[in-house]
């Protein structure tokens, strides 16, 4: 029996049928503008295309104006869906385990380069939460040095407001894409990886709110603030965590009734309260610092430093099918020895418990699902309702891993 081929390919019939239709729809829906220099248009593959990441449609937007086909790197979680798994295979998407090294993905990237094709990677590894470019994954710069091929960067402007990470409705305004050749390939041979990384970070650095202050583009659509508590989980008025609630364009605190309106410029305003933060970026930076202080001040032997209810838990591995674990709650408990992440069922019985420093690959996948690995098993957590802030848990666990691991492992 012949061996099954694992070669990553693009279905040409499907690609060339989809591309013009998608281009028409994306142009109309997002009011797209692409600034592509002739040297980018005429660049011969192989090369890398590296965009910043603001919205779901970014990989399609970045490719519809180029004549070359792009083989994107994407999370293997997408392949768990039969429909999207098939779609990704037809489009030649290379699966990669998020937030972890993946030797199979690297081998596929090298094969694509050797075939003289274009490779697309989002160096942030995830979509922005607050409109500013996230820290880049350092391994991308290592890959640039190893491949020694040209690098094209694409900076999206307006995508954060058009495709709100928390929202279910497109807000129509304008999306601009600026293309630029950052490296031509040969010069990276003599560059240190750190220098490559710094230059790439500078090229992709973008703050949506600073840009919006200059251009003042209006973004119009349904329920622009709905589910914003996925991102902004702390009230700036009473400093309570997990009390924010959204409806329509209203955003308020259930505890102190602090209320704001989210307007078409992506800013907060209010006729009832003082506007403490008028934009998501500044609010998010403040709440992260507040969260870290809250964690440092948490009491020893506290059963629930942070908790969330009405959650659905699954287990799995990479792109394989997920299996239901339980419905219940997630708790972060602190003892004298360490912090524990605890899964409980709806009756309050403990199902699983993990010391935080044993967690690996902590990330958030599509539909705001928190994921991590423990002893080679994938655990996924999503809310029964769309208001669950997986982002709150991501920042909590990242802080513990970054700041507390050596402390507790040494004790």
C-alpha positions as CSV (number, residue, x, y, z in Angstrom):
1,X,0.0,0.0,0.0
2,X,1.5,3.4,-1.0
3,X,2.6,5.7,1.9
4,X,0.2,8.6,2.5
5,X,1.7,11.9,1.5
6,X,2.0,14.7,4.1
7,X,3.1,17.3,1.6
8,X,1.6,20.7,2.2
9,X,-0.1,21.9,-1.0
10,X,-2.6,24.5,-2.2
11,X,-5.6,23.3,-4.2
12,X,-5.2,25.6,-7.2
13,X,-8.8,25.3,-8.5
14,X,-10.2,26.2,-5.0
15,X,-7.6,29.0,-4.5
16,X,-8.1,30.8,-7.8
17,X,-11.9,30.4,-7.5
18,X,-12.0,31.8,-4.0
19,X,-9.4,34.6,-4.3
20,X,-11.3,37.0,-6.6
21,X,-14.6,36.5,-4.8
22,X,-12.9,37.1,-1.4
23,X,-11.2,40.2,-2.8
24,X,-14.5,41.7,-3.8
25,X,-16.1,40.9,-0.4
26,X,-13.2,42.1,1.7
27,X,-12.8,45.3,-0.3
28,X,-16.5,46.2,0.1
29,X,-16.8,45.0,3.8
30,X,-13.7,46.6,5.2
31,X,-13.1,49.5,2.7
32,X,-9.6,48.2,2.1
33,X,-6.6,50.2,0.9
34,X,-3.3,48.4,0.0
35,X,-0.1,50.4,-0.3
36,X,2.2,48.0,-2.2
37,X,5.5,49.3,-3.7
38,X,6.6,48.0,-7.1
39,X,9.6,46.2,-5.5
40,X,7.2,44.2,-3.4
41,X,4.9,43.4,-6.4
42,X,7.9,42.3,-8.5
43,X,9.6,40.3,-5.7
44,X,10.3,36.7,-6.7
45,X,9.7,33.9,-4.2
46,X,10.8,32.4,-2.0
47,X,10.2,35.1,0.6
48,X,8.6,35.6,4.0
49,X,5.6,37.8,4.5
50,X,5.2,39.0,8.2
51,X,2.1,41.1,9.1
52,X,1.0,42.5,12.4
53,X,-2.2,40.7,13.7
54,X,-5.4,42.7,14.3
55,X,-8.3,40.6,13.0
56,X,-9.5,37.3,11.9
57,X,-9.4,38.2,8.2
58,X,-5.8,39.4,8.2
59,X,-4.2,36.5,6.4
60,X,-6.8,36.7,3.6
61,X,-6.4,40.5,3.3
62,X,-2.6,40.4,3.2
63,X,-2.7,37.9,0.3
64,X,-5.5,39.0,-2.1
65,X,-3.4,41.8,-3.6
66,X,-0.3,39.7,-4.3
67,X,0.0,37.4,-7.3
68,X,1.9,34.7,-5.3
69,X,0.2,32.1,-3.2
70,X,1.0,32.3,0.5
71,X,1.5,29.2,2.7
72,X,0.6,30.5,6.2
73,X,1.5,29.1,9.5
74,X,-1.5,28.7,11.7
75,X,-2.5,27.2,15.0
76,X,-3.2,23.4,14.9
77,X,-6.3,24.2,16.9
78,X,-8.1,25.3,13.7
79,X,-7.6,21.8,12.3
80,X,-9.8,20.3,15.0
81,X,-12.8,21.5,13.2
82,X,-13.7,19.2,10.3
83,X,-14.9,22.2,8.2
84,X,-12.0,24.6,8.9
85,X,-9.5,21.7,8.9
86,X,-10.5,20.9,5.3
87,X,-10.4,24.6,4.4
88,X,-6.9,25.0,5.8
89,X,-5.7,22.0,3.9
90,X,-7.1,23.3,0.7
91,X,-5.3,26.6,1.3
92,X,-2.0,25.0,2.1
93,X,-1.9,26.1,5.8
94,X,1.0,24.7,7.9
95,X,-0.3,23.6,11.3
96,X,1.8,24.6,14.4
97,X,1.2,24.0,18.1
98,X,0.7,27.5,19.6
99,X,3.1,28.8,22.3
100,X,5.4,25.8,21.9
101,X,8.3,24.7,19.6
102,X,7.1,22.4,16.8
103,X,9.7,20.5,14.8
104,X,7.1,19.3,12.2
105,X,6.1,22.9,11.4
106,X,9.7,23.9,11.0
107,X,10.3,21.0,8.6
108,X,7.3,22.0,6.5
109,X,8.5,25.6,6.4
110,X,11.9,24.5,5.0
111,X,10.2,22.3,2.4
112,X,8.0,25.3,1.3
113,X,11.1,27.5,1.0
114,X,12.9,24.8,-1.1
115,X,9.9,24.7,-3.4
116,X,10.3,28.4,-4.0
117,X,7.1,29.5,-2.4
118,X,5.9,32.4,-0.1
119,X,5.6,31.7,3.7
120,X,3.3,33.8,5.8
121,X,3.8,34.1,9.6
122,X,2.3,36.4,12.2
123,X,5.3,37.2,14.4
124,X,3.1,38.2,17.4
125,X,1.7,34.7,17.5
126,X,-1.8,36.0,18.4
127,X,-4.2,38.9,17.7
128,X,-3.7,42.1,19.6
129,X,-6.0,42.6,22.6
130,X,-5.8,46.4,22.9
131,X,-4.8,47.8,19.5
132,X,-1.0,47.8,20.0
133,X,1.4,45.3,18.5
134,X,2.3,42.6,20.9
135,X,5.8,41.4,21.8
136,X,7.1,39.3,18.9
137,X,7.9,35.6,19.1
138,X,11.7,35.5,19.2
139,X,11.9,32.3,17.2
140,X,10.6,34.2,14.2
141,X,13.9,36.1,14.1
142,X,15.8,32.9,14.4
143,X,13.8,31.6,11.4
144,X,14.6,34.7,9.3
145,X,18.4,34.2,10.0
146,X,18.1,30.5,9.1
147,X,16.1,30.8,5.9
148,X,18.1,33.8,4.5
149,X,15.3,34.9,2.2
150,X,13.7,38.3,1.7
151,X,11.2,39.5,4.3
152,X,8.2,41.6,3.5
153,X,6.3,43.2,6.4
154,X,2.7,44.3,6.3
155,X,1.3,46.8,8.8
156,X,-2.4,46.7,9.3
157,X,-4.1,50.0,10.3
158,X,-7.8,50.0,11.3
159,X,-8.2,46.3,11.6
160,X,-8.6,46.4,15.4
161,X,-11.6,48.6,15.2
162,X,-13.1,46.9,12.1
163,X,-12.8,43.4,13.6
164,X,-13.0,43.8,17.4
165,X,-11.6,40.8,19.1
166,X,-14.4,40.7,21.6
167,X,-17.2,41.4,19.0
168,X,-19.4,39.4,16.7
169,X,-20.2,42.2,14.3
170,X,-17.9,43.9,11.8
171,X,-17.6,47.7,12.3
172,X,-17.3,49.3,8.9
173,X,-14.7,52.1,8.6
174,X,-11.4,51.7,6.8
175,X,-8.5,49.2,6.9
176,X,-5.1,50.2,5.4
177,X,-2.2,47.8,4.7
178,X,1.3,49.1,4.2
179,X,3.8,46.7,2.6
180,X,7.5,47.0,2.8
181,X,10.7,44.9,2.1
182,X,12.5,44.8,5.4
183,X,15.3,42.4,4.5
184,X,16.5,41.2,1.1
185,X,17.9,38.0,2.4
186,X,21.7,38.3,2.0
187,X,22.2,40.9,4.8
188,X,20.8,38.6,7.6
189,X,23.8,36.3,7.2
190,X,26.0,38.8,9.0
191,X,23.3,40.0,11.5
192,X,22.9,38.9,15.1
193,X,19.5,37.4,15.8
194,X,18.8,40.1,18.4
195,X,19.4,42.8,15.7
196,X,17.0,41.1,13.3
197,X,14.5,40.9,16.1
198,X,14.8,44.5,17.1
199,X,14.5,45.7,13.5
200,X,11.4,43.5,12.9
201,X,9.8,44.7,16.1
202,X,10.4,48.3,15.1
203,X,8.9,47.7,11.6
204,X,5.7,46.1,13.0
205,X,5.3,48.4,15.9
206,X,1.9,50.1,15.7
207,X,-0.6,51.6,18.2
208,X,-4.2,51.8,16.8
209,X,-5.2,54.6,19.2
210,X,-2.3,56.8,18.5
211,X,-3.1,56.4,14.8
212,X,-6.8,57.0,15.4
213,X,-6.0,60.3,17.2
214,X,-4.6,61.5,13.9
215,X,-7.1,60.2,11.4
216,X,-10.4,60.1,13.4
217,X,-12.1,57.4,11.2
218,X,-15.5,56.4,12.3
219,X,-16.4,52.7,12.6
220,X,-20.1,51.9,12.3
221,X,-21.8,48.6,13.1
222,X,-24.0,46.7,15.6
223,X,-23.3,46.3,19.3
224,X,-19.7,47.7,19.3
225,X,-19.1,47.1,23.0
226,X,-20.8,43.8,23.4
227,X,-18.6,41.3,25.2
228,X,-15.8,43.9,25.8
229,X,-15.4,42.4,29.3
230,X,-13.5,39.6,27.6
231,X,-10.7,42.2,27.3
232,X,-11.4,44.8,30.0
233,X,-12.1,42.7,33.2
234,X,-11.3,45.3,35.9
235,X,-13.4,48.3,36.9
236,X,-11.2,51.4,37.1
237,X,-13.6,53.1,39.5
238,X,-14.0,50.5,42.3
239,X,-11.0,48.3,41.3
240,X,-13.1,45.1,41.2
241,X,-12.0,42.2,39.0
242,X,-14.6,40.4,36.9
243,X,-17.4,42.9,37.4
244,X,-17.6,44.6,34.0
245,X,-20.7,44.0,31.8
246,X,-21.5,45.1,28.3
247,X,-24.6,45.6,26.2
248,X,-24.9,47.3,22.9
249,X,-22.5,50.3,23.1
250,X,-22.8,50.4,27.0
251,X,-20.0,49.2,29.2
252,X,-20.6,49.2,33.0
253,X,-19.6,47.8,36.4
254,X,-22.1,45.5,38.1
255,X,-20.7,46.4,41.5
256,X,-20.4,50.2,41.5
257,X,-22.6,51.1,38.4
258,X,-19.7,52.9,36.8
259,X,-21.0,53.3,33.2
260,X,-19.5,54.4,29.8
261,X,-20.5,54.6,26.2
262,X,-18.2,53.1,23.5
263,X,-18.4,55.5,20.5
264,X,-17.7,55.1,16.7
265,X,-14.1,56.5,17.1
266,X,-13.3,53.6,19.5
267,X,-13.2,55.8,22.5
268,X,-15.1,55.9,25.8
269,X,-17.4,58.7,26.8
270,X,-19.9,59.3,29.5
271,X,-22.6,61.8,30.6
272,X,-22.8,60.1,34.0
273,X,-19.3,59.4,35.2
274,X,-15.8,60.7,35.0
275,X,-14.0,59.0,32.1
276,X,-10.9,57.5,33.8
277,X,-9.6,55.9,30.6
278,X,-10.9,57.0,27.2
279,X,-9.4,54.1,25.3
280,X,-8.9,50.3,25.6
281,X,-5.1,50.5,25.4
282,X,-4.6,52.7,28.5
283,X,-7.2,50.8,30.4
284,X,-5.6,47.5,29.7
285,X,-2.1,48.7,30.7
286,X,-3.5,49.9,34.0
287,X,-5.5,46.7,34.7
288,X,-2.5,44.5,34.0
289,X,-0.4,46.4,36.7
290,X,-3.4,46.2,39.1
291,X,-3.7,42.4,38.4
292,X,0.0,41.9,39.2
293,X,-0.3,43.9,42.5
294,X,-3.4,41.9,43.3
295,X,-1.6,38.6,42.8
296,X,1.4,39.8,44.9
297,X,-1.0,40.8,47.7
298,X,-3.0,37.5,47.7
299,X,-3.3,35.7,51.0
300,X,-1.5,32.5,51.7
301,X,-3.7,29.4,51.8
302,X,-6.5,31.2,50.0
303,X,-8.8,28.7,48.3
304,X,-9.7,31.0,45.4
305,X,-7.6,34.0,44.5
306,X,-9.4,34.2,41.2
307,X,-12.3,32.0,40.0
308,X,-14.8,31.7,37.1
309,X,-18.0,29.6,36.9
310,X,-20.1,28.2,34.1
311,X,-17.1,26.8,32.2
312,X,-16.8,23.9,29.8
313,X,-13.6,21.8,29.9
314,X,-12.1,19.5,27.3
315,X,-8.9,17.5,26.8
316,X,-7.0,16.6,23.7
317,X,-3.7,16.8,21.9
318,X,-2.6,19.2,19.2
319,X,-5.0,19.0,16.2
320,X,-6.7,15.8,17.4
321,X,-10.4,15.7,18.4
322,X,-11.2,17.2,21.8
323,X,-12.9,15.1,24.5
324,X,-15.4,16.5,27.1
325,X,-14.0,16.6,30.6
326,X,-16.6,18.4,32.8
327,X,-18.7,21.5,33.3
328,X,-17.9,23.6,36.3
329,X,-15.5,26.2,37.5
330,X,-11.8,27.2,37.4
331,X,-10.0,28.4,40.5
332,X,-6.5,29.8,41.2
333,X,-5.6,28.8,44.8
334,X,-2.6,29.9,46.8
335,X,-0.9,27.7,49.4
336,X,2.4,28.3,51.2
337,X,4.2,26.1,48.7
338,X,2.8,27.4,45.4
339,X,-0.2,28.5,43.3
340,X,-2.5,25.8,42.0
341,X,-4.9,25.9,39.1
342,X,-7.9,23.8,40.0
343,X,-10.8,22.4,37.9
344,X,-14.0,21.6,39.7
345,X,-17.3,20.2,38.5
346,X,-20.7,21.8,38.9
347,X,-21.1,20.1,42.4
348,X,-17.8,21.6,43.5
349,X,-15.8,18.4,43.4
350,X,-12.1,18.8,42.4
351,X,-11.5,17.1,39.0
352,X,-7.9,18.2,38.3
353,X,-5.2,20.3,40.1
354,X,-2.0,21.7,38.5
355,X,0.9,23.5,40.1
356,X,1.2,26.6,37.8
357,X,4.9,26.0,37.0
358,X,4.1,22.7,35.4
359,X,1.8,24.3,32.8
360,X,3.1,24.7,29.3
361,X,1.9,26.3,26.0
362,X,-0.5,28.7,27.8
363,X,-2.5,30.5,25.1
364,X,-5.9,31.6,23.9
365,X,-7.4,30.0,20.8
366,X,-10.3,31.0,18.5
367,X,-13.6,31.8,20.3
368,X,-11.6,32.9,23.3
369,X,-10.8,29.4,24.6
370,X,-8.0,29.2,27.2
371,X,-5.6,26.4,26.6
372,X,-2.6,24.8,28.2
373,X,-0.6,21.6,28.3
374,X,0.1,19.5,31.4
375,X,2.2,16.4,31.1
376,X,1.5,16.2,27.3
377,X,-2.3,16.5,27.7
378,X,-4.1,19.6,26.3
379,X,-6.7,21.2,28.5
380,X,-9.1,23.7,27.0
381,X,-11.5,26.0,28.8
382,X,-14.3,28.1,27.4
383,X,-17.3,29.9,28.9
384,X,-20.9,28.7,28.5
385,X,-21.6,32.4,28.0
386,X,-19.5,34.7,25.8
387,X,-18.5,37.0,28.7
388,X,-15.8,34.7,30.0
389,X,-12.4,36.5,30.1
390,X,-9.8,34.0,29.0
391,X,-7.5,37.0,28.7
392,X,-7.7,37.6,32.4
393,X,-6.5,34.0,33.0
394,X,-3.8,34.3,30.3
395,X,-2.3,37.4,32.0
396,X,-2.5,35.8,35.4
397,X,-0.8,32.6,34.4
398,X,1.8,34.4,32.3
399,X,2.7,36.6,35.3
400,X,3.0,33.6,37.6
401,X,5.2,31.7,35.1
402,X,7.3,34.8,34.4
403,X,7.7,36.1,38.0
404,X,7.1,33.3,40.4
405,X,8.4,30.0,38.9
406,X,11.9,30.2,40.3
407,X,10.7,31.2,43.7
408,X,8.3,28.3,44.2
409,X,10.5,25.7,42.6
410,X,13.3,26.6,44.9
411,X,11.1,26.2,48.0
